[in-house]
C-alpha cells in the first residue's frame, strides 16, 4: 500500500514543531508515523479502526 501524502498533526507542539506525528490517508487506510524518524516504523490502520484507536489514546489510564 502506498500512502504518499503525509501531513503534520495540528498539535505539533511549540518551537519548531518537531514533537509530533504525521498522518496520511487513503480511501481504505490511515497511517501514522513519527515526524522525527519518518523512515522508521509506520502504524497503518483500516479506516474504520482509526477513530477507535484515537479514542482509546485519549482515555485516562488508571494507576495501580
N, C-alpha and C positions, 0 to 999 in steps of 0.2 A: 504494500500500500504506500502510495506517495502522497504526502501532505506538505506541499511546498510553502504555503502562505502563513508563516509564523508571525505572531504579534505579541507584544508585551502586555502583561496584565496591567489594568488601570491602577493597581495597588503596588506599584513598583518600589515604593519606599522613597526616602529622602536622598539628597545628594545626587549622585549620577544615575540613580535608578537601577543599580546592579543587584538589588536584593529582590529578585522577582522570578517569576516563571513566565514562560511563553506558551501560548496555545495555538493550535492550528485545527481547523475543522474541515471536514469533507461531508458529503451527504450521509455517510454511514458511520463515521468515526470522529472522535475528538482526541487529540494528542496533546500531551503536556511535557515540557522539558525545562531544565534549569537554564536560565539565560547565561549564567557564568560558564557553563560547560555544555554547550549545545550538541557536541559530538558524542556525549555520553548517553546513558540510557534514556529512553523516551517511554512514558506511560501512554498507552493507547487504549481507549475505551470505545465500545459501541455507543453510538449517540444516546440511546435510551439509558445507559448506565452512568453517564457523566454527571447528570444533575444529582442523583442519589449519592454519588461519590463526594461531590461538593458539600451536600447537606451533612454527610457523616463527618467531614472535616470540621464543620462549624459547630458540631455538638460539643458541649463541655465534657471533659473527661473527669471521672471520679478518681480521687486518690485514695489508695487503701488506708 
